[in-house]
Amino acid sequence: MSAFEKRTGCKDIAPLLVFYVCEEVSEDERESIETHLASCQACSEQLAEEKAFHAALLSAPQSADKLDASGILLSQCRSELEEALDDLSAPPLQERWRPFGWLRRWMALRPVWSGALLVLVGGLAGAQLVPWLEQNSGNTGQALNVRARQPLTPDQLSNMVVSGLTVSPSPGSDSPTVQLQLSAEQPMVLTGRADDSNVRQVLTYMVENSERFDAGVRLDCLDALKAAVRDQQVRLALLNAARKDQNPAVRMKALEALRDTAGEDDVRQVLLDALEHDGNPGVRVEAVNLLVGSLDNGPPDTEAAPQAPVAAPAPGEDASFEQVVKVLQELQRRDPNPYVRLRSAAALRQIGPRETQ
């Protein structure tokens, strides 16, 4: 006999009647309750009252039918209750060892403030933590800060990766100061002026090997090298970039760097080649400007102000003058870009008096 079957008095059965009516008792409890009811008038009357009360509740209009007709709120409440019961049943030791458990609870209760906090922390990490980590990361070798004294070997040049290039004016000198952050056999920072031979070696290598280096890096190299345009190695690198670089901004920058030597034969030939073969109209306009400026031995003209006629050359001074005029006339007639045609016509008007003298 079970322990429940020994307790079948009214004081044991009466509290269970409400569960009996709602069908919330076990089979053993149901059997004991029905056995007791068969011989107890008082409990039978209480059962009748419970049934009447239960029926009245069922027949009354339910507020939930109006407020939660689809049952969504009820389902949500049941789900939250089940989660809360699961949390209560978890071992206390597990909660104690969860890292930053208090922070997760605080963020769960305050989603708006949590989002703002995460944005703030992300901004601070990007501005402060990431540069600090980059400077203090454990590389295989610490970057070596050296002055430009020894040239890099061909192997170092072929394997180097440029992670940073800074060009800044040098006090008291036309040649800017260059700082190169290189990854070669050992990471190093190479510092020196653009007229230092070893700095020129690295800069011209990057200009000549355009397929290996970013266009922005090549533009910075050209900025630094234009102060050393009289150097033969630099001149060849600039001429090569003006002819062959795949980026039109780099080709235009190379022509600009050659401005002071535009009157020399090799530079003038590159300008004429750009007028005849370069597919970018901006490069062709820059070549027109430099050609006219070289004929005048001064800065190239602009359309913002009227220009004085170009002075006549001394006999034999400019053997390529007729070729320049011929190319400009061809551009004026046939160039597909209207601005290039207008700029060529303006250049011809400027040098026209020189042609007739």
N, C-alpha and C positions, 0 to 999 in steps of 0.2 A: 504494500500500500504506500502511495506517495505521501510526502509531507503535506501536500495540499488537501488530500482526501481526509486527513485527520482533522483539518480545520474546516468544518462545515457548519459552524454555528452562524447565527444571523449577523453577528459582528464581522464575520469573515466574508459572508456572501453579499451583504447589502452594498458595500463599496464597489462590488464588481458588476452590479446590475446595469449601470450606465454603459459600461463596456460591452455587456452582453447584448444590450439593445443595438449598439453600433457595430456588432459583429467583430469585436476586437479582442476576443478571448480565445485561448487555445482549446483543443478538443477535450483535454482533461478537465479544464476549468468549466467548459460548457456542460459536461456530463455531471460534475458535482453540483453546479448551480441548478440544473433541471431536477436532479434528485432532491435537493433541499426544497425547491419550490413546490414539489409535489406534496410536501408535508408541512409547509409553513405558510399560513394565511397572511401574516404581516409582510413577509417578503414578496408574496404574490401581489398584494395591493401596491407595494412600492414599485414593483416592476410595471404594473399597469400605469402608474403615474409617469414613470420614466418614458414609457412608450407614447403616452399622450403628449408629453413635452417634446419628445423627438419629432413626432408627426407635426406638431405645431411649428417647430423650427423649419421643417422641410417645406411646409406650405406657405410660409411667410416669404415675401419678395426679398431677394438677395441683393444687397448693395453691390457685391462684386460683379453681378451680371451686368450692371450698368457701368461701373467704373473700369472693369477689366473683362469686357465681353469675350475677347479672344483668348484669355487665359495667359497672356504674356507675363503679366506681373506675377501671377501665381507661380509660373514656371521659373521665373527669375529668382523669386524668393526661395523656392525649393532648392535651386542650384546653389545659391549663396549659403543656404543652411548646410547643404552637404559639404561644401568647401570648408565652412567653419568647423564642422564636426571632424573633417579629415585633419585640419590643422590642430585641433585639440587632441586628436588621437596620436599625433606624431610625437616621438620621444623628445623630451625637453632638451636633451643633450645636443640634438641636431640643430635646433634653433639657436642654442647658445654659441655654436661654433660657426654660424653663417657670418661671413665677413660683411660689414656695413649693412647689417639687417635693419638697423634703425633708419639708415638713409633710404633704403628701398621702401620701407613703410611710409616715411615722410613724403617721398616722391609719389607714391601711389595715391595718397590722400590729397595731394596738391599738384595736379597735372600741369596747370598753367605755369606755376612758379618753377616746376621741374624743367619744363621746356626752356624757360628763360635762363635758368641756371646752366643747363647743358650748352646753350649757345655761348654764354659768357665764358664757361670753362674751355670750350673749343677755341674761341678767339684768343684767349690768353695762351693756350698751348701752342697755337700756330705762330703767335708773335714772339713768344719767349722760349718755350720749351724746345721746339724743333731746331731753331738755330743753335741753342746750347748743346743739344744732342749731336748735331752735325760737327760742331767744333770739338766735342769731347768723345766722339765715337771711337771705339777701339779698332782702328785700322791696322793692317799688317805692319805699316810703318808710318811714323809721324811725318807730316809734310815738312820738307826742308826748305827754309827760307834762305835763298842764296842771291848774291849779286851776279849780274851777267858778266862773268869773267871767262868761263870755259864754254866752248861751243858744245851743243848736244851732238851726240854721235848719230849716224844715220839710223841705227836701230832704235835709239830713243825717239827720234823724230817720227819714224814709221809707226811706233807703238803708242805715242803720246795721245792723251785725251785732254782737251781743254775744258776745265770746269769753271773758269772765270777769267775775264779779261777786263782790265780797267785802264783807261787812258785819261791822264790828267795833265794840265799845263805844268811846265817846269819853270820856276822863277828864274828870270834872267836868261832864258834860252827859248829858241823857237821850236826846239825838239821836245815833244811831250814826254812825260814819264809813263812807262808802261809797267803794269803788274800782271803777270800771267800765272794763273794757278794751273799747274800741269800734273797729269797722272802719267808717269812714264815708268821706268823700272822702279823708281821710288818717287812718291808724290813730292812735288816741290813747288815753291813760289818763286818765280823768276822776276826780278825787279831791275829796271834800268831804263835809260833814255832810248828813244827810237833810233838815235844815231849810233848807239852801241852796236858793234858788229854782230854780237851773239843774239841780241834782241831782234835785229833785222833778219837774222837767219831764221828764227822761229816764225816771225810775222810773214815773211815772204813765202816760207814753206806752206803756211796755212792758206795764203792767197792762191798759190799755185795748185794746191791740192783741194780744190773747191768741193769735190765730191765727199770729202771726209769731214768737213767742218760746216757748222751752221752758218746761214747767210748773215745773221746778226753779228757773229764773230768775225766774219770776213769784212763786213762794213767797218767794224771797230779797227781791224788791222789796217785798212786803207786810210782811215782817219789818222792813225799814227804814222804811217809810212809816207804820207804826202810831204812831210817836212824833210824827208831824205830822198826826194825824187831825183836829185842829181847823181845818186849812187847808181852804178850800172846794174847791180843785182836788183835793186828796188825798181828801177825803170823797166826792166824786162818783166818783172812780176806784174806791174801795173798794166803794161801793154798786153800781156797775156790775158789778164782779167778783163780788160776792155773788149778784147776780141771774143773770148771763149766762155766766160762765166755764164752759167745757165740762168742766173737771176738778173733781171734788167736793172734793179736798184744797185746791184754790185757793179754792173758794167758802167752805169752812169756815175757812180762814185769813183770808179777808176779813172774815167775821163776827167772828172773834176780834180782829182789828185794830180793829173798831168797838166793842169792849167798853165803853170809857170814855164813849161817846156813845149807848149803847143806850137811854137814856131820852128821847132827842130824837125828834120825830115822824117825820122822814124815815127814821131808822135803825130805829125800831120798826116802821114799815110794811114795810121790807125783811125784818125778822124774821118778821112775820106772813105775808108772801108766801112765804118759805122754808118755813114750816110747812104752808102750804096747797098749794104747787106743787112744791117740790124733791123729786126722786125718790130722793135719797140719805138713808138713815135717820140717818147720822152728822151730816149738816148739819141735819136737823130737831132732833135732840137738842141740838146746840149752840145753835140758835135758842131752844129752850125754856129752856135755862140762862140765856141772856142776857136773855130777857124777864123771867124771875122776878127776876134780879139787878137789872134796871132798875126794877122796881116797888119794890124794897127800897133802891134807891140804894146798893147795895153789891155785892160779888162774887156771882156766881151760886152757887146752892146745889149741893151734891153729896149723894149718898146715903150717904156715909161717916159723917156725923154728923147728929144731929137739928137741925132748923132752927127758929128762932123765928118766930112768925107775923109776917107783913108788916104794918107799921103802916098805919092807915087814912089815906087821903089827905085833904088839905084840900079844901074844896068847890071844884070846878072845876079841881083840880090835874092830874088825869089823865083826860081825856075818853075815852081809848081803853081804859080798864080793862075795861069790859064786853066790848069786842071781843076782848081778850086772853083773857078767861075763856071766851068762846064758842068761840074757835079751839081752846083747850086741851081743852074738853069734847068737841069734835068729834074731835080726835086720840085722846082716851081711848077713844072708842067705835069708831072706824072705821079708824084707821091700820093698814096691813098689817103693820107691824113690831111684835112684842110688846114690845120694849124701849122703843120710842117711846110705846106706850100706857101702860106702867108709869111712865115718866118724866113723862108728862103728868098722870097721876093724882097722882103725888107733888107736882107743881107746884100742882095744884088744892087739895090738902090744905094746902099751905103758905100759899096766898093766900086760903083759905076764910074765915078769921076776918075778913079785910079786907072781903070781900063783904057780910058780914052787918052791918057797922057802919054 
